[in-house]
Amino acid sequence: MKTNSTVMKIAQTALFAALCYVIFTYLQIKIPMPGGDATSIHLGNAFCVLAALLLGGWYGGLAGAIGMGIADVMDPIYITGAPKTFILKLCIGLITGLVAHKIAKINESTDKKYIFKWSLLASVAGLAFNVIADPIVGYFYKQYILGQPQQMAEVLAKWSAAATFVNAILSTIVVVIIYNALRPALAKSGMLEVGKTKEA
């Protein structure tokens, strides 16, 4: 039974990875930057967070890391940032899962207000981490790993911070709406283990 559950989670993780890839690749608004770089407005992170709420932090983080990591590798502009993307998306999932499943234990509750509150707080925690970490990690990554000039790395970090903030707000709204709408149906179908502890 446990094996079947693990296989199901792996399959669902693959599905969310594909969603992260498609949403980021085809539904982004790319903003060109100096030096041939770019940042973008997108909802790829939303499906990383949603996966973490539904499947747990590790699975959600892997879905975002794999999906958007592959998206970076397939894009000539973003390919050099793929390692950074993989690590940051994994962390988004882990933080969201920690808050939702280890601290709040939302899968053990049937209180709609409690679930709404903690799905919102978990989403904010994961995406707020990204708002802070993405430009900081990006700055050091571009300057010390990719060898970009300090001034250019600073400009890119500032634009990245602004875009990441917008992405976080949009993603939080989308995640909370979708999660709270899907949860009752998934619980009823047995695809969501309500009443059982779920790993971060």
C-alpha positions as CSV (number, residue, x, y, z in Angstrom):
1,M,0.0,0.0,0.0
2,K,2.9,2.3,0.9
3,T,4.6,1.5,-2.4
4,N,1.4,2.4,-4.3
5,S,1.2,5.7,-2.4
6,T,4.9,6.5,-3.3
7,V,4.4,5.7,-6.9
8,M,1.3,7.9,-7.0
9,K,3.2,10.8,-5.5
10,I,6.0,10.4,-7.9
11,A,3.5,10.4,-10.8
12,Q,1.8,13.5,-9.4
13,T,5.2,15.2,-8.9
14,A,6.0,14.5,-12.5
15,L,2.6,16.1,-13.5
16,F,3.3,19.2,-11.4
17,A,6.8,19.4,-12.9
18,A,5.3,19.4,-16.3
19,L,2.8,22.1,-15.3
20,C,5.7,24.2,-13.9
21,Y,7.6,23.8,-17.2
22,V,4.6,24.7,-19.4
23,I,3.4,27.6,-17.4
24,F,6.9,29.1,-17.1
25,T,7.8,28.5,-20.7
26,Y,4.7,29.5,-22.5
27,L,2.8,31.8,-20.2
28,Q,5.6,34.2,-19.1
29,I,6.1,37.8,-19.9
30,K,9.8,38.1,-20.6
31,I,11.5,41.4,-19.7
32,P,14.8,41.8,-21.6
33,M,17.8,43.0,-19.6
34,P,21.2,44.5,-20.4
35,G,23.9,42.0,-21.5
36,G,21.4,39.6,-23.2
37,D,19.9,38.6,-19.8
38,A,16.2,38.7,-18.9
39,T,13.7,38.4,-16.0
40,S,10.1,37.5,-16.3
41,I,6.6,37.7,-14.9
42,H,5.2,34.2,-14.6
43,L,3.1,31.8,-12.5
44,G,5.5,28.8,-12.5
45,N,6.2,29.2,-8.8
46,A,2.5,28.9,-8.1
47,F,2.5,25.2,-9.2
48,C,5.6,24.5,-7.1
49,V,3.8,25.8,-4.0
50,L,0.5,24.1,-4.9
51,A,2.4,20.8,-5.3
52,A,3.9,21.4,-1.8
53,L,0.5,22.0,-0.3
54,L,-1.0,18.9,-1.9
55,L,1.9,16.4,-1.9
56,G,4.4,17.7,0.7
57,G,7.4,19.9,0.6
58,W,9.9,17.5,-0.9
59,Y,7.6,16.5,-3.8
60,G,6.5,20.1,-4.4
61,G,10.1,21.4,-4.3
62,L,11.2,18.7,-6.7
63,A,8.3,19.5,-9.0
64,G,9.3,23.1,-9.2
65,A,13.1,22.4,-9.3
66,I,12.8,19.9,-12.1
67,G,10.1,21.6,-14.1
68,M,11.6,25.1,-14.1
69,G,15.1,23.8,-14.1
70,I,14.4,22.0,-17.4
71,A,12.6,25.2,-18.7
72,D,15.8,27.2,-18.0
73,V,18.0,24.6,-19.7
74,M,15.8,24.8,-22.8
75,D,16.0,28.6,-23.0
76,P,19.2,30.1,-24.3
77,I,18.7,33.2,-22.1
78,Y,18.1,31.3,-18.9
79,I,20.3,28.2,-19.3
80,T,23.2,29.6,-17.2
81,G,20.8,30.1,-14.3
82,A,19.5,26.6,-14.2
83,P,21.5,25.5,-11.1
84,K,20.3,28.5,-9.2
85,T,16.7,27.9,-10.2
86,F,16.9,24.2,-9.2
87,I,18.0,25.1,-5.6
88,L,15.7,28.0,-5.1
89,K,12.6,26.2,-6.3
90,L,13.4,23.2,-4.1
91,C,13.7,25.6,-1.2
92,I,10.3,27.2,-2.0
93,G,8.7,23.7,-1.8
94,L,10.5,22.7,1.4
95,I,9.5,25.9,3.2
96,T,5.9,25.8,2.1
97,G,5.7,22.1,3.1
98,L,7.3,22.9,6.5
99,V,4.7,25.5,7.3
100,A,1.7,23.7,5.9
101,H,2.4,20.1,7.0
102,K,4.9,20.2,9.9
103,I,3.7,23.4,11.7
104,A,0.0,23.7,10.8
105,K,-0.6,20.0,9.9
106,I,-3.4,21.1,7.5
107,N,-4.0,17.6,6.3
108,E,-5.2,16.7,9.8
109,S,-7.9,19.4,9.8
110,T,-11.3,19.7,8.2
111,D,-11.9,23.3,9.3
112,K,-12.1,25.4,6.2
113,K,-11.1,28.7,7.8
114,Y,-8.0,27.0,9.4
115,I,-7.1,25.4,6.1
116,F,-7.5,28.7,4.2
117,K,-5.4,30.6,6.8
118,W,-2.6,28.2,6.8
119,S,-2.5,27.5,3.1
120,L,-2.2,31.3,2.7
121,L,0.5,31.6,5.4
122,A,2.5,28.6,3.9
123,S,2.3,30.1,0.4
124,V,3.4,33.5,1.7
125,A,6.3,31.8,3.6
126,G,7.6,29.9,0.5
127,L,7.2,32.8,-1.9
128,A,8.5,35.4,0.5
129,F,11.7,33.4,0.8
130,N,12.0,33.5,-3.0
131,V,11.5,37.3,-3.0
132,I,14.4,37.7,-0.7
133,A,16.7,34.9,-1.9
134,D,16.3,35.1,-5.6
135,P,17.9,38.6,-6.1
136,I,20.5,38.0,-3.5
137,V,21.5,34.5,-4.7
138,G,21.2,35.8,-8.3
139,Y,23.6,38.7,-7.6
140,F,26.3,36.5,-6.2
141,Y,25.7,33.8,-8.8
142,K,26.0,36.2,-11.7
143,Q,29.0,38.1,-10.3
144,Y,31.1,35.3,-8.8
145,I,30.0,32.2,-10.8
146,L,29.2,33.7,-14.2
147,G,31.7,36.6,-13.9
148,Q,29.4,39.5,-14.8
149,P,30.5,43.0,-13.8
150,Q,29.3,44.2,-10.4
151,Q,27.3,47.0,-11.8
152,M,25.4,44.8,-14.2
153,A,24.8,42.2,-11.5
154,E,23.3,44.9,-9.3
155,V,21.0,46.1,-12.0
156,L,19.8,42.6,-12.7
157,A,19.3,41.9,-9.0
158,K,17.1,45.0,-8.6
159,W,14.9,44.1,-11.7
160,S,14.8,40.5,-10.5
161,A,13.6,41.6,-7.0
162,A,10.8,43.7,-8.6
163,A,9.6,40.9,-10.9
164,T,9.9,38.2,-8.2
165,F,7.7,40.4,-5.9
166,V,5.0,40.7,-8.5
167,N,5.3,36.9,-9.2
168,A,4.9,36.2,-5.5
169,I,1.7,38.2,-5.1
170,L,0.1,36.7,-8.2
171,S,1.2,33.2,-7.3
172,T,-0.1,33.5,-3.8
173,I,-3.5,34.5,-5.0
174,V,-3.7,31.7,-7.6
175,V,-2.4,29.0,-5.2
176,V,-4.8,29.8,-2.4
177,I,-7.8,29.9,-4.7
178,I,-6.9,26.7,-6.5
179,Y,-5.9,24.7,-3.4
180,N,-9.0,25.6,-1.4
181,A,-11.2,24.9,-4.4
182,L,-9.6,21.5,-5.2
183,R,-9.0,20.2,-1.7
184,P,-12.6,19.1,-1.0
185,A,-12.9,17.2,-4.3
186,L,-9.5,15.6,-3.9
187,A,-10.3,14.5,-0.3
188,K,-13.6,13.0,-1.4
189,S,-11.9,11.1,-4.2
190,G,-9.3,9.7,-1.8
191,M,-6.4,11.5,-3.6
192,L,-5.7,13.7,-0.6
193,E,-5.0,12.0,2.7
194,V,-7.1,14.2,5.0
195,G,-6.8,13.2,8.6
196,K,-3.3,11.8,8.2
197,T,0.1,13.4,8.8
198,K,2.0,14.3,5.7
199,E,5.7,14.9,5.5
200,A,7.1,18.3,4.8
